[in-house]
Amino acid sequence: MIRWAVVGAAGVVGKHHIRSILDDDKSTLIAICDTNVVKGRELSETLQVDWYADLDSLLTEKGHQLDAVSICTPHYLHYEQVAACIASGKHVLVEKPLAISSEKAFGLVQFADRQGVLLSTIQQYRCRPEIMKAKQIMDSGQIGDLYRAHAVHTTFRTEYYFRSAPWRSSKQYAGAGVIMNQAPHMIDLMLWFMGVPKRVTAVSGTVRHNIEVDDIVSVIFDYGNGIQSTIHCNTVQIPGQSYIELFGDKGNLHVERDKLSKSLLNCDINVFIKRDQSHIYAMPEAVTEDIPINKVENQTYHGTIFSAFSKAVTGEGKPIVTAREAYQLVGILEAIIESSQKGVAVELELKI
């Protein structure tokens, strides 16, 4: 049984961490940590577990009983909190991003490796059934070699969203706006589907909110040999959209919430494009089908992340997101910020 503590337990995301641990038959909740005294004590009484107001006290007084710590605190706290848990010999599962600089993220990956503990971040979009099915189809080779992908993730946030947690609108504490908060979901999926790009070009801005960070961003990833992907994210659009399209030389996939469609070409496109002379606008045919998806109501998919992590701690499999991927995502986010600020393409130079 993996013995857990949740740091930031009384926050908005904390309830998902707690529920995921309570629902997992390989896990048990030992303690919670939150700086909010009133909410922390109330939650402690409800859950019948110990509450600590700071991480140092938790690790000092309860550390000998803990195997793993989950962290769901503001971005700027991640680095020091993750480092403290690793130093204490705990496995760590933290909300994205791992840190708000790639240098610090890389340092955490190295530290975890030296300490012999697991380190992972939460990217629950990977666990959505339509996403997992799309990855399965792609990996099977059904749509061939990918040459392009496109993703959109747009939503709406009022200024109260930022006022209720002022760190979200601070470059110093959040790292960026939509780039660091909403966009990482789709950027992580691009990393998962397409791999690490060689070059990043981005344009961002603030079009609606009275904040110092961005609320809109468009990104082009260049993988070399003409292969590319594009992403657009914002927090100003009604109605919002969320989808990803994957294009291969044998077909393509269109993925959106609880939906997945697959189109397969009826010929070898590489042969068709060279040999067909029937018409100057000749077009190969494709067969499109909707793939059944088991829709799950009111599911955030944090549970899948926690279950896989707990199994990995006991030597069964690996986390949904590896420490290396967590670092790579931060490096990509950093390149997006740099490109949008300087107005130039940025060569991606990751250490792992």
ChimeraX attribute file (.defattr): number of C-alpha atoms within 10 A of each C-alpha:
attribute: neighborCount
match mode: 1-to-1
recipient: residues
	/A:1	13
	/A:2	19
	/A:3	17
	/A:4	25
	/A:5	30
	/A:6	27
	/A:7	27
	/A:8	25
	/A:9	28
	/A:10	25
	/A:11	17
	/A:12	11
	/A:13	15
	/A:14	20
	/A:15	16
	/A:16	18
	/A:17	25
	/A:18	22
	/A:19	14
	/A:20	22
	/A:21	25
	/A:22	16
	/A:23	13
	/A:24	17
	/A:25	12
	/A:26	16
	/A:27	20
	/A:28	18
	/A:29	22
	/A:30	20
	/A:31	24
	/A:32	29
	/A:33	26
	/A:34	23
	/A:35	17
	/A:36	15
	/A:37	14
	/A:38	11
	/A:39	14
	/A:40	22
	/A:41	20
	/A:42	13
	/A:43	20
	/A:44	19
	/A:45	12
	/A:46	9
	/A:47	16
	/A:48	12
	/A:49	14
	/A:50	18
	/A:51	26
	/A:52	22
	/A:53	17
	/A:54	15
	/A:55	19
	/A:56	16
	/A:57	13
	/A:58	21
	/A:59	21
	/A:60	10
	/A:61	11
	/A:62	15
	/A:63	19
	/A:64	12
	/A:65	13
	/A:66	21
	/A:67	21
	/A:68	27
	/A:69	24
	/A:70	28
	/A:71	26
	/A:72	24
	/A:73	22
	/A:74	17
	/A:75	22
	/A:76	20
	/A:77	16
	/A:78	22
	/A:79	19
	/A:80	13
	/A:81	19
	/A:82	26
	/A:83	19
	/A:84	15
	/A:85	23
	/A:86	25
	/A:87	16
	/A:88	18
	/A:89	20
	/A:90	26
	/A:91	25
	/A:92	24
	/A:93	27
	/A:94	26
	/A:95	20
	/A:96	24
	/A:97	26
	/A:98	31
	/A:99	28
	/A:100	25
	/A:101	17
	/A:102	22
	/A:103	14
	/A:104	18
	/A:105	25
	/A:106	23
	/A:107	15
	/A:108	22
	/A:109	24
	/A:110	14
	/A:111	17
	/A:112	23
	/A:113	14
	/A:114	11
	/A:115	14
	/A:116	13
	/A:117	20
	/A:118	23
	/A:119	26
	/A:120	26
	/A:121	24
	/A:122	26
	/A:123	22
	/A:124	18
	/A:125	18
	/A:126	21
	/A:127	17
	/A:128	21
	/A:129	20
	/A:130	24
	/A:131	22
	/A:132	13
	/A:133	17
	/A:134	24
	/A:135	16
	/A:136	12
	/A:137	15
	/A:138	21
	/A:139	13
	/A:140	10
	/A:141	13
	/A:142	17
	/A:143	21
	/A:144	17
	/A:145	14
	/A:146	20
	/A:147	17
	/A:148	20
	/A:149	22
	/A:150	19
	/A:151	25
	/A:152	20
	/A:153	20
	/A:154	21
	/A:155	16
	/A:156	14
	/A:157	15
	/A:158	11
	/A:159	13
	/A:160	9
	/A:161	12
	/A:162	17
	/A:163	12
	/A:164	9
	/A:165	11
	/A:166	13
	/A:167	17
	/A:168	25
	/A:169	24
	/A:170	17
	/A:171	17
	/A:172	13
	/A:173	15
	/A:174	23
	/A:175	24
	/A:176	21
	/A:177	27
	/A:178	24
	/A:179	26
	/A:180	24
	/A:181	17
	/A:182	17
	/A:183	25
	/A:184	22
	/A:185	20
	/A:186	23
	/A:187	22
	/A:188	23
	/A:189	18
	/A:190	23
	/A:191	16
	/A:192	14
	/A:193	17
	/A:194	19
	/A:195	13
	/A:196	19
	/A:197	20
	/A:198	16
	/A:199	20
	/A:200	24
	/A:201	21
	/A:202	24
	/A:203	19
	/A:204	24
	/A:205	17
	/A:206	18
	/A:207	13
	/A:208	15
	/A:209	16
	/A:210	12
	/A:211	18
	/A:212	14
	/A:213	22
	/A:214	24
	/A:215	26
	/A:216	22
	/A:217	22
	/A:218	19
	/A:219	23
	/A:220	19
	/A:221	27
	/A:222	21
	/A:223	18
	/A:224	11
	/A:225	7
	/A:226	8
	/A:227	14
	/A:228	20
	/A:229	21
	/A:230	20
	/A:231	20
	/A:232	21
	/A:233	28
	/A:234	27
	/A:235	25
	/A:236	18
	/A:237	15
	/A:238	10
	/A:239	8
	/A:240	14
	/A:241	15
	/A:242	15
	/A:243	16
	/A:244	22
	/A:245	19
	/A:246	23
	/A:247	20
	/A:248	19
	/A:249	17
	/A:250	20
	/A:251	23
	/A:252	25
	/A:253	23
	/A:254	20
	/A:255	21
	/A:256	16
	/A:257	15
	/A:258	14
	/A:259	17
	/A:260	22
	/A:261	17
	/A:262	20
	/A:263	19
	/A:264	19
	/A:265	17
	/A:266	12
	/A:267	12
	/A:268	11
	/A:269	15
	/A:270	10
	/A:271	9
	/A:272	13
	/A:273	12
	/A:274	8
	/A:275	9
	/A:276	13
	/A:277	10
	/A:278	8
	/A:279	7
	/A:280	7
	/A:281	8
	/A:282	11
	/A:283	12
	/A:284	13
	/A:285	11
	/A:286	15
	/A:287	10
	/A:288	14
	/A:289	12
	/A:290	12
	/A:291	14
	/A:292	13
	/A:293	15
	/A:294	11
	/A:295	13
	/A:296	11
	/A:297	6
	/A:298	6
	/A:299	10
	/A:300	14
	/A:301	19
	/A:302	21
	/A:303	21
	/A:304	18
	/A:305	23
	/A:306	25
	/A:307	19
	/A:308	18
	/A:309	28
	/A:310	28
	/A:311	17
	/A:312	15
	/A:313	18
	/A:314	12
	/A:315	9
	/A:316	11
	/A:317	12
	/A:318	16
	/A:319	23
	/A:320	21
	/A:321	21
	/A:322	15
	/A:323	23
	/A:324	16
	/A:325	21
	/A:326	25
	/A:327	28
	/A:328	25
	/A:329	25
	/A:330	26
	/A:331	23
	/A:332	26
	/A:333	25
	/A:334	20
	/A:335	22
	/A:336	27
	/A:337	23
	/A:338	18
	/A:339	21
	/A:340	20
	/A:341	13
	/A:342	11
	/A:343	13
	/A:344	13
	/A:345	18
	/A:346	21
	/A:347	14
	/A:348	19
	/A:349	13
	/A:350	15
	/A:351	11
	/A:352	9
